[in-house]
Amino acid sequence: MKARIALNGAEVRVDLAHPVSLALTLDFNGPQPRHFGVPRATSRPFEAPGFAGAVASGASCNCEVITLIPHCQGTHTECVGHLTREKLDAYRVVPAGLVPALLLSVTPEAAMRSGESTAPAPVSGDLFISARAIGHAWPAGAPFAARALVIRTLPNTADKAARDYTLASPPYLSREAAQLLVSRGILHLIVDVPSLDRTHDEGRLTAHRVFFGLPPGSTQLSAAARAEATITEFAFVPDELPDGAYLLQLQAPALAGDAVPSRPLLYPLLPPASP
């Protein structure tokens, strides 16, 4: 289904019938993406007296108990409630409808040579998704002011779908990169790394705090200047999607919690209609 949509005073055409999912499939019986050394996500039949929860075992239907940690096992969307004493459910912050978005590809650079910063200071071997790299990759001539940004890190290898980051320090955003996104009005950020910040960063979460507008050390929801912002981590962007402008639909279940499994969908724009 093709549609014309007005965004920020500009009209774009989009095919609503063919979105591209950026969500990783969480396979309970196969390799899984994992971060921070957490155990595997699991699924098992629910059992009760006289009921086995699996048709293969003679039950009338399948009924499974699923155990997972959204922050560490697959594509998830989180809100500033990740950092505050007060509860805030991520699904309540997820935008309704379609959001003007940009996709860009970035090659992380050596943090120690980047001239950019974070807290605590980066160590040898760390890789930044830097403000400089984001600025160089930012697509020119977008038909609208983007409110969402999707960052694909290079190289974009297929093993990201089930990569175990436990023994590695994946690339993360510099302070300046997060500040750049805020200055450009990005409210919804999607990345293909497990976290915006370094795996072990003394609990500082510098890029998270900059993006949510939460001062260092603060745990008060009322102190967050951008409480309507969301961060989606552990996504995957297929190679066939070129950098440029898209529409984003961020799907999330109505589950209470500061992070929930999610399914970001990108809708490619169509060429302008002939007069």
C-alpha positions as CSV (number, residue, x, y, z in Angstrom):
1,M,0.0,0.0,0.0
2,K,1.5,3.3,-1.2
3,A,0.8,6.4,0.8
4,R,1.6,10.2,0.8
5,I,2.5,11.5,4.2
6,A,3.2,15.1,5.2
7,L,6.2,15.6,7.6
8,N,7.4,18.9,8.8
9,G,5.9,20.7,5.8
10,A,7.3,18.2,3.3
11,E,5.3,15.4,1.6
12,V,6.9,12.0,1.1
13,R,5.7,8.8,-0.5
14,V,6.2,5.5,1.2
15,D,5.2,1.8,0.6
16,L,3.6,0.8,3.9
17,A,3.3,-2.9,2.7
18,H,7.0,-3.6,2.7
19,P,8.8,-2.5,5.9
20,V,12.2,-3.9,6.8
21,S,12.6,-5.3,10.4
22,L,15.7,-4.3,12.4
23,A,15.0,-6.8,15.2
24,L,17.2,-9.8,15.9
25,T,15.4,-13.1,16.2
26,L,15.9,-14.5,19.7
27,D,16.2,-18.3,19.1
28,F,15.7,-20.2,22.3
29,N,17.1,-23.3,20.8
30,G,20.0,-21.9,18.9
31,P,22.8,-19.3,19.1
32,Q,21.7,-16.1,20.8
33,P,23.1,-12.5,21.0
34,R,24.3,-11.9,24.6
35,H,25.9,-9.1,26.6
36,F,27.3,-8.7,30.1
37,G,27.7,-12.4,30.7
38,V,24.1,-13.1,31.4
39,P,22.7,-16.6,31.0
40,R,20.8,-17.7,27.9
41,A,17.2,-16.7,27.4
42,T,15.0,-19.8,27.8
43,S,11.6,-21.1,26.8
44,R,10.1,-24.2,28.5
45,P,6.6,-25.8,28.6
46,F,4.5,-24.7,31.5
47,E,3.7,-27.6,33.7
48,A,0.8,-28.2,36.1
49,P,-0.9,-31.3,37.4
50,G,-2.4,-33.1,34.4
51,F,-1.0,-30.6,31.9
52,A,2.4,-30.7,30.2
53,G,2.3,-27.5,28.1
54,A,3.5,-29.1,24.9
55,V,1.5,-30.8,22.2
56,A,4.5,-33.1,21.5
57,S,4.1,-34.4,25.1
58,G,0.4,-35.0,24.7
59,A,-1.0,-31.7,25.8
60,S,-4.0,-30.1,24.0
61,C,-1.9,-26.9,23.2
62,N,1.5,-25.4,23.6
63,C,2.0,-23.0,26.6
64,E,5.5,-21.8,27.3
65,V,7.3,-20.0,30.1
66,I,9.8,-17.5,28.7
67,T,12.7,-16.1,30.7
68,L,14.8,-13.3,29.3
69,I,16.7,-10.2,30.3
70,P,15.6,-7.5,27.7
71,H,18.7,-5.3,28.3
72,C,21.1,-8.1,27.5
73,Q,19.4,-10.5,25.1
74,G,18.4,-9.2,21.7
75,T,16.7,-6.1,20.3
76,H,15.2,-3.9,23.0
77,T,14.0,-0.4,23.6
78,E,14.6,1.4,26.8
79,C,13.7,4.7,28.4
80,V,15.1,7.0,31.0
81,G,13.5,4.8,33.7
82,H,16.6,2.7,33.2
83,L,18.5,5.3,35.3
84,T,15.9,6.6,37.7
85,R,14.4,5.7,41.1
86,E,10.9,6.4,39.8
87,K,9.5,3.7,37.5
88,L,8.8,4.6,33.8
89,D,7.6,2.0,31.4
90,A,9.4,2.0,28.0
91,Y,6.3,1.1,26.0
92,R,4.6,4.3,27.3
93,V,7.4,6.4,25.7
94,V,7.6,4.6,22.4
95,P,6.1,6.9,19.7
96,A,2.8,6.1,18.1
97,G,2.8,6.0,14.3
98,L,5.6,6.8,11.9
99,V,8.7,8.8,12.8
100,P,10.9,10.6,10.2
101,A,14.3,8.8,10.4
102,L,17.8,8.7,9.0
103,L,20.0,5.6,8.6
104,L,23.7,6.1,8.4
105,S,26.7,3.8,8.5
106,V,29.7,4.5,10.7
107,T,33.2,3.0,11.1
108,P,34.1,3.1,14.8
109,E,37.5,4.7,15.5
110,A,40.2,4.2,18.2
111,A,38.9,6.1,21.2
112,M,42.3,7.1,22.4
113,R,43.1,8.9,19.1
114,S,39.7,10.4,18.4
115,G,40.0,13.6,20.4
116,E,36.6,12.8,22.0
117,S,35.7,11.8,25.5
118,T,33.6,9.9,27.9
119,A,33.6,9.2,31.7
120,P,35.5,7.3,32.8
121,A,38.2,7.9,30.3
122,P,38.5,5.3,27.5
123,V,41.2,2.7,27.7
124,S,43.5,1.3,25.0
125,G,41.5,-0.9,22.6
126,D,38.2,1.0,23.1
127,L,36.4,2.1,19.9
128,F,34.2,5.2,19.7
129,I,31.1,5.7,17.6
130,S,32.3,9.3,17.4
131,A,30.7,12.6,16.6
132,R,33.2,13.1,13.8
133,A,32.2,9.9,12.1
134,I,28.5,10.5,12.6
135,G,28.9,14.0,11.2
136,H,30.8,12.7,8.1
137,A,28.1,10.0,7.5
138,W,25.1,12.2,8.0
139,P,23.1,12.1,4.8
140,A,22.7,15.3,2.9
141,G,19.4,16.5,1.4
142,A,16.9,14.6,3.6
143,P,13.3,15.6,2.8
144,F,12.5,16.2,6.5
145,A,14.0,17.0,9.9
146,A,14.7,13.6,11.4
147,R,13.4,12.7,14.8
148,A,15.0,9.2,14.8
149,L,18.4,7.9,13.8
150,V,19.6,4.4,13.0
151,I,23.3,3.8,13.2
152,R,24.9,0.8,11.4
153,T,28.4,0.1,12.6
154,L,30.9,-1.2,10.1
155,P,31.9,-3.9,9.3
156,N,28.3,-5.2,9.2
157,T,28.9,-8.9,9.6
158,A,26.2,-11.5,9.8
159,D,27.5,-12.9,13.2
160,K,26.0,-9.8,14.9
161,A,22.7,-11.8,14.9
162,A,24.1,-14.1,17.6
163,R,27.3,-12.5,18.9
164,D,28.4,-13.0,22.5
165,Y,29.9,-9.7,23.6
166,T,30.8,-11.1,27.1
167,L,34.6,-11.2,26.4
168,A,34.8,-8.1,24.2
169,S,34.3,-4.4,24.6
170,P,32.0,-3.4,21.7
171,P,32.1,0.1,20.2
172,Y,30.2,2.8,22.1
173,L,29.2,6.4,21.8
174,S,31.5,9.2,22.8
175,R,30.1,12.0,24.9
176,E,30.4,14.3,21.9
177,A,28.5,11.9,19.7
178,A,25.5,11.8,22.1
179,Q,25.6,15.6,22.4
180,L,25.6,15.9,18.6
181,L,22.4,13.8,18.3
182,V,20.7,15.9,21.0
183,S,21.6,19.1,19.1
184,R,20.2,17.7,15.9
185,G,16.8,16.9,17.5
186,I,17.1,13.1,17.5
187,L,14.7,11.6,20.1
188,H,14.7,8.0,19.1
189,L,18.1,6.3,18.6
190,I,18.6,2.8,17.3
191,V,22.1,1.1,17.3
192,D,23.4,-2.3,16.4
193,V,25.6,-2.5,19.5
194,P,24.5,-3.9,22.9
195,S,24.9,-0.6,24.7
196,L,25.5,3.1,24.0
197,D,28.1,3.0,26.8
198,R,31.2,1.0,27.6
199,T,30.4,-2.4,29.1
200,H,32.2,-1.7,32.4
201,D,32.1,2.1,33.0
202,E,31.8,2.4,36.8
203,G,28.0,2.9,36.4
204,R,28.5,6.3,34.7
205,L,26.4,5.6,31.5
206,T,27.6,8.9,30.1
207,A,26.0,8.6,26.6
208,H,22.7,7.4,28.1
209,R,22.6,10.4,30.4
210,V,23.5,12.9,27.7
211,F,20.8,11.5,25.4
212,F,18.1,11.4,28.1
213,G,19.1,14.8,29.4
214,L,19.8,13.4,32.9
215,P,22.6,15.1,34.8
216,P,25.5,12.9,36.0
217,G,24.7,11.1,39.3
218,S,21.0,12.1,39.2
219,T,18.4,9.4,39.7
220,Q,15.3,11.7,39.7
221,L,12.9,11.3,36.7
222,S,11.9,14.9,37.0
223,A,15.5,15.9,36.3
224,A,15.5,14.3,32.9
225,A,15.2,17.0,30.2
226,R,14.4,14.5,27.5
227,A,12.2,11.9,29.3
228,E,10.3,11.3,26.0
229,A,13.5,9.9,24.3
230,T,14.1,6.2,23.6
231,I,17.2,4.1,23.0
232,T,17.0,0.9,21.0
233,E,20.0,-1.4,21.3
234,F,21.1,-4.7,19.8
235,A,19.3,-4.1,16.5
236,F,20.6,-5.3,13.1
237,V,20.5,-3.3,9.8
238,P,20.6,-5.4,6.6
239,D,23.2,-4.6,4.1
240,E,20.7,-4.0,1.4
241,L,19.3,-0.9,3.1
242,P,21.3,2.1,1.8
243,D,22.0,5.1,4.0
244,G,19.4,7.8,3.8
245,A,15.9,8.8,4.8
246,Y,13.2,6.5,5.9
247,L,10.1,6.3,8.1
248,L,10.4,4.4,11.4
249,Q,7.7,2.5,13.3
250,L,8.9,1.3,16.7
251,Q,6.9,-1.6,17.9
252,A,7.0,-2.6,21.5
253,P,4.7,-4.8,23.7
254,A,2.7,-3.3,26.6
255,L,4.9,-4.8,29.2
256,A,5.9,-2.8,32.3
257,G,9.6,-2.1,32.6
258,D,12.3,0.3,31.7
259,A,13.3,-1.9,28.7
260,V,11.2,-4.3,26.6
261,P,11.9,-6.4,23.6
262,S,11.1,-4.4,20.5
263,R,10.7,-4.6,16.7
264,P,11.9,-1.5,14.8
265,L,10.5,-1.3,11.3
266,L,12.0,0.9,8.5
267,Y,9.9,2.0,5.6
268,P,11.9,3.0,2.5
269,L,10.7,6.2,0.8
270,L,9.5,6.1,-2.8
271,P,10.5,8.4,-5.6
272,P,8.3,11.5,-6.0
273,A,5.3,10.9,-8.1
274,S,5.4,12.1,-11.7
275,P,3.4,15.3,-12.3
